[in-house]
Amino acid sequence: MPHSSVTNVETTGFYRGYNRGIAVSVKLIIVVLVLWASTTDDAADLLLVIQGATIEYFGAWYIGATGLFMALCIVLAVLPKTGAQRLGTATTEPEFSRFAWFSMMFGAGIGVGMLTYSTAEPLYHFGNNPDVIKGHADALSRENVGYAFKWTLLHYGLTPWACYAVVGLSLAYFSYRRGMPLTIRAPFSALLGGRAGTTVGALVDTAAILATLIGIAVTIGYGVTQLAYGAFRITGWDWILNNDQPTTMALAVAVAIIVAASMMSALSGLGRGIKWLSTVNMALSWLLLLIFVVFGATLFAGEVFVQGIVDYLADLPSMSTTVWSDTSTAENQALSQWQSNWTIFYWAWWIAFTPFVGLFLARVSRGRTLREYVIGAIILPSLMCFAWFCIIGGTALSLELSGIAQGSILEADLSAQLFATLDALFQPPWVFPMACLCVVLLLTYLITSADSAVLVVNTIVSGGVEQDHASPHIVLWSLLLGLVIITLLVTGGLDALRSVMIIGALPFSGVMFFMILSLLIAMWRDQP
């Protein structure tokens, strides 16, 4: 029988239709975090210590769990019986066209990483990666290009997108096939029931909201830094940069613009602002990609794409299971440090995004078969990321290898490398419009991610039921999000955001494991 709700909600007052306990507890935690970070002198240092302990004790868990999620999603899609199951009844029709469906999923899921790291990550791994550390290739050499892209594709390929898919699949199954509300706690409440389901569900929802707010805070934190570099390239205003670093004023203004825009988009609803922004976002992404195909190092990118995919698929099992924790030698220590700085950081970042992206994927995927869902949520986004990184990142690498860039891209700040690539690739008359395109695209990515997160947080607190008086709550969650971002950026910069995310994502990684376990149990029980 369908369940109308699994969340205890208020019937009167400001929190009518919402779980006041969850909403208030999350807000209190956020306020305490903000006050602590803004009043404690060594807050950033303490966060780094806690981050180090988290990686030391749970780094292997992050790697093992994400590898499991990927393998499980692929197996469920490949098996004829499970792959053919529809997320809904046999007659349920999808709500959105395939292009709009994929655009919304991709836009919400990838965030700012497509722009910030499209050049930054291949270039970094070109200088250092595990294969360089182990002596398989020399840093900054032509033979290291394939290795650089292999590790880049690991962080934007099947594994991270499977993290999103696991959550979305579990939620969609329980909502569209078992009639549960579309909320994070639904799988637990369905299996546990009674008081156990209510208590565990409240903890699950709280962990999901905190992970969502922290994950999107990190994304916007990195995004506004790149946005500041782009705005400076366009305007030349001195107040934006100081000593080649974004000023506090510039970051605060950028955060305010993004929060205000995302708030208005979320207030307009899923079918209007978010859908429109996602479609524009996808169109601009294809436009930028097409420009790089025409004017960039297309042949080089094609070689890198093929070689990168072959190397990635061949080494995926070992890359997904190897944990470098032994620091007894200089080589092992370097491998462990690299893995902490990149792979574990990325897995925490993707996991922090999974509550809201997974719920969002479930929300827009009613009527799709499980196999179609896995293709649209894992395979196609991975290929899109591969093409993007190989074409744009490959162009940056080609400019450096050919000597055209003369080190200007490699020496630029991580958040400025995309704009340095534009400077090296285009002549002055064309650099300005290209920089404008990247800034607009960056804004649409950030706003799309933020408005989706706010909408999903509001949905979780309401028990999966869309409320007719959601406006003040959407405004409040948006303001809290902006407060967290600005506070952490001012007090500890990107390092503080990074630390909070790696720590905050840990509880929800456990939730994800039990969600997929609940899904398997439910699918087994529901067999005809």
Residue pairs with C-beta under 8 A, 6 or more apart in sequence:
1 179
2 178
2 179
2 180
3 178
3 179
3 180
3 181
3 189
3 190
4 181
5 181
5 463
5 464
5 465
6 180
6 181
6 183
6 185
6 186
6 189
6 190
6 197
6 198
6 201
6 463
6 464
7 19
7 22
7 181
7 183
7 185
7 201
7 205
7 462
7 463
7 464
8 19
8 21
8 198
9 15
9 16
9 17
9 18
9 19
9 462
9 463
9 465
10 16
10 17
10 18
10 19
10 20
14 472
15 23
16 467
16 469
17 462
17 465
17 467
17 469
18 461
18 462
18 463
18 467
18 473
19 202
19 205
19 461
19 462
19 463
21 202
22 202
22 205
22 206
22 209
22 460
22 461
23 461
23 473
25 206
26 206
26 209
26 210
26 213
26 461
27 476
27 480
29 210
30 213
30 480
30 483
30 484
33 484
33 487
33 500
34 483
34 484
34 487
36 43
37 43
37 487
37 488
37 491
37 492
37 496
38 487
38 490
38 491
40 46
43 491
43 492
43 496
44 491
44 492
44 493
44 495
44 496
44 499
47 492
47 495
47 496
47 499
47 500
47 503
48 495
48 499
50 499
50 503
51 498
51 499
51 502
51 503
54 502
54 503
54 506
55 340
55 344
55 502
56 325
58 506
59 323
59 325
59 339
59 340
59 344
60 323
60 325
61 509
62 344
62 347
62 348
62 351
62 509
63 320
63 321
63 322
63 323
63 343
63 344
63 347
64 321
64 323
65 509
65 512
65 513
66 159
66 160
66 162
66 163
66 320
66 347
66 350
66 351
67 159
67 320
67 321
68 513
68 516
69 159
69 162
69 163
69 165
69 166
69 512
69 516
70 158
70 159
70 162
70 320
70 378
72 162
72 166
72 516
73 162
73 165
73 166
73 169
73 374
73 378
74 158
74 162
74 374
74 378
76 82
76 83
76 169
76 370
76 374
77 83
77 370
77 371
77 373
77 374
77 375
78 371
82 370
82 523
83 369
83 370
83 371
83 374
84 369
84 370
84 371
85 177
85 369
85 370
85 523
86 92
86 367
86 368
86 369
86 370
87 169
87 172
87 173
87 176
87 177
87 362
87 365
87 366
87 367
87 368
87 369
87 370
87 373
88 176
88 177
88 366
88 367
89 176
89 177
92 176
92 366
92 367
93 367
94 101
94 365
94 366
94 367
94 368
95 364
95 366
95 367
96 104
96 275
96 364
98 376
99 282
100 275
100 278
100 279
101 364
101 365
101 368
101 376
102 282
102 376
102 380
103 278
103 279
103 281
103 282
104 274
104 275
104 278
104 360
104 364
105 360
105 361
105 364
105 365
105 376
105 377
105 381
106 278
106 282
106 380
106 381
106 384
107 277
107 278
107 281
107 282
107 444
107 445
107 448
107 449
107 452
108 278
108 356
108 357
108 360
108 361
108 448
108 449
108 452
109 161
109 164
109 353
109 357
109 361
109 381
110 381
110 385
110 445
111 216
111 219
111 223
111 353
111 445
111 446
111 449
112 219
112 220
112 222
112 223
112 226
112 442
112 445
112 446
112 449
113 156
113 219
113 222
114 285
114 385
114 388
114 445
115 223
115 226
115 418
115 438
115 441
115 442
115 445
116 222
116 223
116 226
116 414
116 415
116 418
117 152
117 156
117 389
118 388
118 389
118 392
118 393
118 418
119 392
119 393
119 396
119 409
119 417
119 418
119 420
119 421
120 414
120 415
120 417
120 418
121 152
121 155
121 389
121 393
122 148
122 149
122 152
122 389
122 393
122 394
122 396
122 397
123 148
123 393
123 396
123 397
123 400
123 409
123 410
123 417
124 414
125 147
125 148
125 149
125 151
125 152
126 139
126 140
126 144
126 145
126 148
126 397
126 400
126 410
127 139
127 140
127 410
128 139
128 338
129 144
129 147
129 148
129 151
129 338
130 151
130 324
130 335
130 338
130 339
131 137
131 144
131 147
131 150
131 151
132 138
132 139
132 144
132 147
133 331
133 334
133 335
133 338
134 331
134 335
136 147
137 143
137 144
137 147
138 144
140 410
142 401
145 304
145 307
145 397
145 401
146 304
146 307
146 308
146 311
147 311
148 397
149 304
149 307
149 308
149 311
149 312
149 389
149 390
149 393
149 394
150 308
150 311
150 312
150 315
150 319
151 319
151 342
152 308
152 389
152 393
153 308
153 309
153 312
153 385
153 386
153 389
154 312
154 316
154 319
154 320
154 343
155 342
155 343
155 346
156 382
156 385
156 386
156 389
157 312
157 316
157 382
157 385
157 386
158 316
158 378
158 379
158 382
159 320
159 347
160 346
160 347
160 350
161 377
161 378
161 381
161 382
162 378
163 347
163 350
163 351
163 353
163 354
163 512
164 350
164 353
164 354
164 357
164 358
164 361
164 377
165 358
165 361
165 373
165 374
165 377
165 378
166 354
166 358
166 512
166 515
166 516
167 184
167 354
167 355
167 357
167 358
167 359
167 361
167 362
167 512
167 515
168 357
168 358
168 359
168 360
168 361
168 362
168 365
168 373
168 377
169 362
169 370
169 373
169 374
169 377
169 519
170 187
170 358
170 515
170 516
170 518
170 519
171 182
171 183
171 184
171 186
171 187
171 358
171 359
171 362
171 515
172 182
172 361
172 362
172 365
172 366
172 373
173 519
173 522
173 523
174 180
174 186
174 187
174 190
174 518
174 519
174 522
175 181
175 182
175 186
175 362
175 464
176 366
177 526
178 190
178 522
178 526
180 186
180 187
180 189
180 190
180 464
181 463
181 464
181 465
182 359
182 362
182 363
182 459
182 464
183 205
183 359
183 459
183 460
183 463
183 464
184 204
184 205
184 208
184 355
184 359
184 460
184 511
185 197
185 200
185 201
185 202
185 204
185 205
186 464
187 514
187 515
187 518
187 519
187 522
188 197
188 200
188 201
188 204
188 514
188 515
188 518
189 197
189 198
189 200
189 201
190 197
190 518
190 522
191 197
191 518
191 521
191 522
192 200
204 511
205 460
205 461
207 507
207 508
207 511
208 355
208 356
208 460
208 508
208 511
209 355
209 457
209 460
209 461
210 504
210 507
211 351
211 352
211 354
211 355
211 504
211 505
211 507
211 508
212 352
212 353
212 355
212 356
212 453
212 456
212 457
212 460
213 453
213 457
213 480
213 481
213 484
214 352
214 484
214 500
214 501
214 504
214 505
215 349
215 351
215 352
215 353
215 355
215 356
215 453
215 501
215 504
215 505
216 353
216 356
216 449
216 450
216 453
216 481
217 481
217 484
217 485
217 488
217 497
217 500
217 501
218 349
218 352
218 497
218 498
218 500
218 501
219 349
219 353
219 446
219 449
220 255
220 258
220 446
220 449
220 450
220 481
220 485
221 485
221 488
221 489
221 494
221 497
222 415
222 494
222 497
223 258
223 442
223 445
223 446
224 246
224 251
224 254
224 255
224 258
224 446
224 485
224 489
225 246
225 251
225 415
225 494
226 415
226 416
226 418
226 442
227 254
227 439
227 442
227 443
227 446
228 240
228 241
228 246
228 247
228 250
228 251
228 254
228 415
229 241
229 246
229 413
229 415
229 416
229 419
230 419
230 435
230 438
230 439
230 442
231 237
231 240
231 250
231 254
231 439
232 240
232 241
233 419
233 431
233 435
234 432
234 435
234 436
234 439
239 247
239 249
239 250
240 246
240 247
240 250
241 247
241 250
244 413
245 413
248 489
248 490
251 486
251 489
251 490
252 486
252 490
255 482
255 485
255 486
255 489
256 482
257 443
258 443
258 446
258 447
258 450
259 450
259 478
259 479
259 481
259 482
259 485
261 443
261 447
261 451
262 446
262 447
262 450
262 451
262 454
262 478
263 451
263 454
263 474
263 475
263 478
264 273
265 273
265 274
265 277
265 447
265 448
265 451
266 273
266 274
266 451
266 452
266 454
266 455
266 458
266 474
266 478
267 273
267 471
267 474
267 475
268 274
270 363
270 364
270 455
273 451
274 448
274 451
274 452
274 455
277 444
277 447
277 448
277 451
278 448
280 444
281 441
281 444
281 445
281 448
284 437
284 440
284 441
284 444
285 388
285 441
287 437
288 392
288 437
288 438
288 441
289 387
289 388
289 391
289 392
291 434
291 437
292 301
292 391
292 392
292 395
293 301
293 391
295 425
295 426
296 391
296 392
296 394
296 395
296 398
296 425
297 394
297 395
297 397
297 398
297 399
298 391
300 394
300 395
300 397
300 398
301 390
301 391
301 394
301 395
301 398
302 390
304 390
304 394
304 397
305 386
305 387
305 390
305 391
305 394
308 386
308 390
309 386
323 339
324 332
324 335
324 336
324 338
324 339
325 336
326 332
326 336
327 333
327 336
344 502
345 498
345 502
348 501
348 502
348 505
348 506
349 501
349 505
351 505
351 508
351 509
351 512
352 501
352 504
352 505
352 508
354 508
354 512
355 456
355 460
355 508
356 452
356 453
356 456
356 457
357 452
359 456
359 459
359 460
360 452
360 455
360 456
361 373
361 377
363 456
363 459
365 373
365 376
365 377
368 376
392 418
392 421
395 421
395 425
396 405
396 409
396 417
396 421
399 405
399 409
399 421
399 424
399 425
400 407
400 409
400 410
404 424
405 420
405 421
405 424
408 420
408 423
408 424
409 417
409 420
409 421
409 424
412 419
412 420
418 438
419 435
419 438
422 431
422 434
422 435
422 438
423 431
426 434
450 478
450 481
453 481
454 474
454 477
454 478
454 481
455 474
457 477
458 467
458 470
458 473
458 474
458 477
459 465
459 466
461 473
462 470
467 473
485 497
488 496
488 497
488 500
489 496
489 497
492 499
